[in-house]
Amino acid sequence: MMTWRSCACPNVAKRVFEMKYGYMRVSTTKKDSEGEFVQVFDLQRDALLREGVGVDNIFEDRASGTREDRSGLAALLNAVQPGDTILVWKLDRLGRSARHLLEVAETMKAKNVRIRSIQDGIDTGGDLGEFLLTILSAVAQLERKNISERVSAGIASSRADGGRIGRKKALSPAARRDVMESTQAGVSVSELSRRYRVNRATIYRTLTAEQAAAAA
């Protein structure tokens, strides 16, 4: 469904469309024993169609809401024009992260595109639109703070337990010592890689790191 609106552009006599676009998302690409998708779009599609969204204007993704690299969503955000409306069945279809929802909402607001959630009764272009963005901003800030606190707590806990920060080494301290001693005894890198079931590059990196540590 579409309506006309005037373009108040100087010296330009034209009219443009207001379009409704829909977005659907399910969280998995898993299929059952018969090859059918475990999760389907039927409920979301029916709701969008009832709201007047054309079939050709519905975009979809099969991806977790935490993922921001969604091709369907990217294509939708690129397709909309000022004055258009994006409809979703529920706001969490756009994403479970308040930070990402805020980014999308603010980007669309700057483009004069409203987002409307059918089930939640939320409309960023309505009277409560600014209030919604304020709430999303506060929640996103809290998310960032909580993530930062969890990372800091994890680092502190690891250090307290004598652990190291960063990527875990493929070989234990005892195995690294054995690699050094075995190499000095004439054991080949290939033999050591088979012994510890790692590739040759891991043995070479271990030798380099242990030699540097010994020199220090």
C-alpha positions in Angstrom: 0.0 0.0 0.0 1.3 3.5 -0.9 0.2 7.1 -0.6 1.3 10.3 -2.3 3.2 13.1 -0.7 4.4 16.4 -2.1 8.0 17.2 -2.4 8.8 20.7 -1.1 12.0 21.0 -3.2 12.6 24.5 -4.7 12.0 24.7 -8.4 11.1 21.0 -8.6 7.6 20.0 -9.4 7.2 16.3 -8.6 5.6 13.9 -6.2 7.1 10.9 -4.6 5.8 7.7 -3.0 5.7 6.8 0.6 6.4 3.1 0.8 6.0 0.4 3.4 8.8 -2.1 3.8 8.8 -5.2 6.0 11.6 -7.1 7.6 11.5 -10.7 8.9 14.1 -12.7 10.7 14.4 -16.2 12.2 17.4 -17.3 14.3 18.5 -20.6 12.6 19.1 -22.2 9.3 18.6 -25.7 10.7 16.3 -28.2 8.8 14.4 -31.2 9.9 14.8 -34.8 8.7 12.6 -34.0 5.7 14.7 -31.1 4.6 12.3 -28.4 5.8 13.4 -25.4 7.8 12.8 -25.7 11.5 11.8 -22.1 11.8 9.5 -20.4 9.2 8.5 -16.9 8.4 4.7 -17.5 8.1 3.6 -15.7 11.2 5.7 -12.7 10.5 4.9 -12.5 6.8 1.1 -12.7 7.4 1.3 -9.8 9.9 3.3 -7.7 7.5 0.9 -8.4 4.6 -2.1 -7.5 6.8 -0.4 -4.1 7.5 -0.3 -3.4 3.7 3.4 -4.3 3.0 3.8 -5.6 -0.6 5.4 -9.0 -1.1 8.2 -7.5 -3.1 9.0 -5.1 -0.3 9.6 -7.8 2.4 13.2 -8.5 3.3 14.3 -11.5 5.3 17.3 -13.1 7.1 18.1 -16.4 8.7 20.6 -15.3 11.3 21.0 -14.7 15.0 19.8 -11.3 16.2 23.2 -10.7 17.7 24.7 -10.7 14.2 24.9 -7.3 12.6 26.2 -8.6 9.2 22.8 -9.5 7.8 22.4 -9.2 4.1 18.6 -8.9 4.1 18.7 -6.1 6.7 21.5 -4.3 4.8 19.5 -4.5 1.6 16.4 -3.1 3.3 18.2 -0.2 4.9 19.7 0.7 1.5 16.3 0.5 -0.3 14.3 2.8 2.0 13.8 6.5 1.1 12.9 9.5 3.2 9.2 9.2 4.3 9.1 5.4 4.1 8.1 3.1 6.9 9.8 -0.1 8.0 7.5 -2.6 9.7 8.6 -5.6 11.8 6.5 -8.2 13.6 8.3 -7.5 16.9 11.2 -5.1 17.6 13.5 -8.0 18.5 13.4 -9.2 14.9 15.7 -6.2 14.1 18.2 -7.4 16.8 18.5 -8.5 20.4 21.2 -5.9 21.2 19.9 -2.5 22.3 23.0 -1.0 20.9 22.4 -2.3 17.4 18.7 -1.4 17.6 19.7 2.2 18.6 22.1 2.4 15.7 19.5 1.3 13.2 16.8 3.6 14.7 19.0 6.6 14.7 20.3 6.0 11.2 16.7 5.7 9.9 15.6 8.8 11.9 18.4 10.8 10.2 17.0 9.5 6.9 13.4 10.4 7.9 12.4 6.7 7.9 10.1 5.5 10.7 10.2 2.0 12.2 7.0 0.4 13.5 6.7 -2.8 15.5 3.3 -4.5 15.1 3.2 -6.6 18.2 5.0 -4.1 20.5 2.9 -1.1 19.4 6.1 0.9 19.0 6.5 3.6 16.3 9.7 5.7 16.2 7.8 8.3 14.2 5.1 8.7 16.7 4.8 10.9 19.8 6.8 8.4 21.8 9.5 8.0 19.2 12.0 10.3 20.9 11.3 8.7 24.2 11.9 5.2 22.8 15.3 6.4 21.4 16.2 7.8 24.8 15.4 4.5 26.4 17.3 2.5 23.8 20.3 4.8 24.3 20.2 4.3 28.1 20.0 0.5 27.7 22.8 0.4 25.1 25.0 2.4 27.5 24.2 0.0 30.3 25.0 -3.0 27.9 28.4 -1.5 27.1 29.1 -0.9 30.8 28.1 -4.4 31.8 30.2 -5.9 29.0 33.2 -3.8 30.1 32.7 -4.9 33.7 32.5 -8.6 32.8 35.7 -8.4 30.7 37.5 -6.6 33.5 36.3 -9.2 36.1 37.3 -12.1 33.8 40.8 -10.7 33.4 41.2 -10.1 37.1 39.9 -13.6 37.9 42.3 -15.2 35.4 45.3 -13.3 36.8 44.3 -14.2 40.4 44.3 -17.9 39.3 47.7 -17.6 37.7 46.2 -17.7 34.2 47.4 -15.8 31.2 45.4 -13.2 29.2 45.0 -13.7 25.5 45.0 -16.7 23.2 45.6 -20.1 24.9 48.8 -21.8 23.8 48.5 -25.1 22.0 51.1 -26.8 24.2 51.3 -26.9 28.0 54.4 -25.6 29.8 55.6 -29.1 30.3 55.1 -29.9 26.6 57.0 -26.8 25.6 59.9 -27.8 27.8 59.9 -31.2 26.3 59.9 -29.7 22.8 63.0 -27.8 23.6 64.8 -30.7 25.3 63.8 -33.1 22.5 65.0 -30.8 19.8 68.3 -30.4 21.5 68.5 -34.2 21.7 68.0 -34.4 17.9 64.3 -35.2 17.6 62.9 -33.8 14.4 60.1 -31.2 14.2 57.9 -33.6 12.3 58.3 -36.2 15.1 57.3 -33.6 17.7 54.3 -32.5 15.7 53.1 -36.1 15.6 53.8 -36.6 19.3 51.6 -33.6 20.3 49.2 -33.7 17.4 49.9 -30.2 16.3 51.2 -28.8 13.0 54.8 -28.1 12.4 54.3 -24.3 12.5 53.2 -24.7 16.2 56.4 -26.5 17.0 58.5 -23.8 15.3 56.6 -21.0 17.1 57.1 -22.8 20.4 60.9 -23.2 19.8 61.1 -19.5 18.8 59.2 -18.4 21.9 61.1 -20.6 24.3 64.4 -19.6 22.9 63.5 -15.9 23.3 62.3 -16.5 26.9 65.6 -18.3 27.7 67.6 -15.5 26.2 65.7 -12.9 28.2 
